[in-house]
Amino acid sequence: MNLLKAHARFLIVMIVLIAVLWIASGQFTGLAESLEGSQTKARSNLQANYKALFADAKKFNGSPATEQGRKIQDETQVVNTLTGLVNDQMVFETDAAYTIDALPPGSGLDDQVDFYRNRMRLELERELGFQRYIAIQNIRDPQAFGFKAADNPTEADVIDYLRKLDIVRCVAHSAGNSNVQRVTGFNFVEINDLLNARKVPTSKTQPDEEPYFKGQGLEVNVEATEDALYNFLLDLQRPEKEGLRRRYLSVEKFEFEKPDLMDPKDALITAEITVVAWRVNPDSSYPPDETKTNNLQSSGSGPRKFR
């Protein structure tokens, strides 16, 4: 009894340790079983991956699919970078002053129509009417800028008219900067069907989305010297104009005539130049996914080759 009393604290500690070790043994047993299961699963996955790796190597002439994937990623990154640069350089972005966003918030359709008719169009008429190189007979004619507005335009119409005014203004400024002697006319023309026939992606890839490219064509009639025409064509295609970026205008076609070939110094060249102001839809699904079509047409005898 005295022995028990003397060693009671030691015995209690031993009992507690035994209980803890017993509980811990159960826990470690469960953990060990879990670890063993994880190891077994990992070994199975590793074996499956090795099999897939060698299968890929056999399928792709010794080049595993992971390597093919990296190649495709690199090519995709290059294509995306180049596409972004092209999109940024090709677009003609409407000057903010020629958008309905320049109006106070909450402005209605009547305000938008008034903004177009009685402010922006009149301002452009006054600006170009005093330029020496603008030789349009009546600058206040409803079609002097190459289009005629509807009597009751919608909001979409107003947005389109404002953009057309901005395009005319930009082209006129390029003519002035290039010392073109006479600008005799403007005429907006439909250009997308013609461009699409030449494989330019101006048609919808999917029915519910805008085309990748959408162009507004403007015919400009001028009379100028050879140097002035050369500079005019170059200036039109500069992406940056008058401190604004993304103002590129492509030259779609041109026709030159020189009435007096015997006296070239005094005779101006008469030219009709068609320029295009582009919209770019970077969210377009162009180019279409041809793999589905290819897969449907293939015999199924082998995998699609990586390019």
URHU-V563862 format. One line per field, one symbol per residue. burial: + if it has 16 or more other ideal C-beta (glycine too) atoms within 10 Angstrom, else -. A space follows every 10 residues. Layout:
# URHU-V563862
burial: ???
This chain:
# URHU-V563862
burial: ---------- ---------- ---------- ---------- ---------- -----+---- ---++----- ---------- ------+--+ +++++--++- ---------- -++-++---+ +--++--+-- --++-+--+- ---++++-+- --+---++++ ++++++++++ ++++++-+-+ +++-++-+-- ++-++----+ ++-++----- ++++++++++ +++++--++- +++-++--+- +----+++++ -+-------- -------+++ ++++++++++ +--+------ ---------- -------
